[in-house]
Amino acid sequence: MSYPRQKQRRHKLETLKRLYSRREQSAAREFALAHQIFGQEREQLDGLKKLLGDYSSDYEAQKKSGTQAIALKRWQKFVDNLQSVATQQARRVQQVHLQQQKKQQVWLNTQRDLRGIERLREKLTREAVQEEHRTEQQLLDEMGHRKRP
């Protein structure tokens, strides 16, 4: 392969590397944000579960202490509503977790592609250096043959 062609090819790979590097950085930011959102949603779910546990325990205690039926019904309705909210939040956590996993996969795939481009660029650079050494050696050999006669 001729030297100008190698240089052109390396330039194209360098451009491609910059493009994939920007993509990788963007994917990394998106994954980090998705991870943060997942953590927040998970914390909300944990808080709801704790609240639900506390109110359920209080409800049982109120039942045993002889609280009026109307008050117990309101308490039960509140606990049921809290359970419903916790169930919805659990679904939300699952959705956010799936989104996080997708963002992570995009990021990992982009990293893999970038590493492949870097390896190809390194290979082309090594080949260019080898080609230069061969050309230089050929010139030296030719110069050595000219001096001998």
C-alpha positions in Angstrom: 0.0 0.0 0.0 1.4 3.4 -0.9 2.3 5.9 1.8 -0.3 8.6 0.8 -3.0 5.9 0.9 -1.9 4.7 4.3 -2.0 8.3 5.6 -5.4 8.8 4.1 -6.7 5.6 5.8 -5.2 6.6 9.1 -6.8 10.0 8.8 -10.2 8.4 8.2 -9.7 6.1 11.2 -8.7 9.0 13.3 -12.0 10.8 12.3 -13.9 7.6 13.0 -12.2 7.3 16.4 -13.2 10.8 17.4 -16.8 10.1 16.4 -17.0 6.9 18.4 -15.2 8.6 21.3 -17.9 11.2 21.4 -20.6 8.5 21.2 -19.0 6.5 24.0 -18.9 9.6 26.2 -22.5 10.4 25.5 -23.5 6.7 26.2 -21.5 6.8 29.4 -23.4 10.0 30.5 -26.7 8.5 29.6 -25.9 5.3 31.6 -24.7 7.3 34.6 -28.0 9.3 34.6 -30.1 6.1 34.2 -28.1 4.5 37.1 -28.8 7.6 39.2 -32.5 7.6 38.4 -32.7 3.9 39.2 -31.1 4.5 42.6 -33.6 7.3 43.4 -36.6 5.2 42.3 -35.3 2.3 44.4 -34.9 4.5 47.4 -38.5 5.7 47.0 -39.7 2.1 46.9 -37.7 1.2 50.0 -39.2 4.2 51.8 -42.7 3.2 50.7 -42.1 -0.4 51.9 -40.9 0.8 55.3 -43.9 3.2 55.6 -46.2 0.4 54.6 -44.7 -1.9 57.2 -45.0 0.7 59.9 -48.6 1.5 59.1 -49.5 -2.2 58.8 -48.1 -2.9 62.2 -49.9 0.2 63.7 -53.2 -1.1 62.1 -52.7 -4.5 63.7 -52.0 -2.8 67.1 -55.1 -0.6 66.7 -57.3 -3.7 65.9 -56.1 -5.4 69.1 -56.7 -2.3 71.2 -60.4 -2.1 70.4 -60.4 0.9 68.1 -63.8 1.7 66.6 -64.8 0.0 63.4 -65.0 3.2 61.3 -61.5 4.3 62.3 -60.2 0.8 61.5 -61.9 0.9 58.0 -60.2 4.2 57.3 -56.9 2.9 58.5 -57.3 -0.3 56.3 -58.2 1.8 53.3 -55.1 4.0 53.8 -52.9 0.9 54.1 -54.5 -0.6 51.0 -53.8 2.7 49.1 -50.3 2.7 50.3 -49.9 -0.9 49.1 -51.2 0.1 45.7 -48.7 3.0 45.5 -45.9 0.7 46.6 -46.9 -1.8 43.8 -46.9 0.9 41.2 -43.5 2.1 42.4 -42.2 -1.5 42.2 -43.3 -1.6 38.5 -41.6 1.8 38.0 -38.4 0.5 39.5 -38.5 -2.5 37.1 -39.0 -0.2 34.1 -36.2 2.1 35.1 -34.0 -0.9 35.8 -34.6 -2.2 32.2 -33.8 1.3 30.8 -30.6 1.3 32.8 -29.6 -2.1 31.5 -30.3 -0.9 27.9 -28.2 2.2 28.4 -25.4 0.1 29.9 -25.5 -2.3 26.9 -25.3 0.7 24.5 -22.4 2.0 26.4 -20.6 -1.3 26.5 -21.2 -1.9 22.8 -19.8 1.6 22.0 -16.8 0.9 24.2 -16.2 -2.3 22.3 -16.5 -0.6 18.9 -14.1 2.2 20.0 -11.5 -0.4 21.2 -11.8 -2.1 17.8 -11.1 1.1 16.0 -8.2 1.9 18.2 -6.7 -1.6 17.6 -7.1 -1.2 13.8 -5.5 2.3 14.0 -2.6 0.8 16.0 -2.2 -2.0 13.5 -2.2 0.4 10.5 0.4 2.5 12.3 2.6 -0.5 12.9 2.2 -1.5 9.3 3.1 2.0 8.1 6.3 2.0 10.3 7.2 -1.4 8.9 6.6 -0.2 5.4 8.8 2.8 6.1 11.6 0.6 7.5 11.3 -1.7 4.4 11.5 1.3 2.0 14.4 2.7 4.0 16.2 -0.6 3.9 15.6 -1.0 0.2 17.1 2.5 -0.3 20.1 1.6 1.8 20.5 -1.7 0.0 20.4 0.1 -3.4 22.9 2.7 -2.2 25.1 -0.1 -1.0 25.0 -1.9 -4.3 25.8 1.4 -6.2 28.9 2.0 -4.1 30.5 -1.4 -4.7 31.4 -1.4 -8.3 
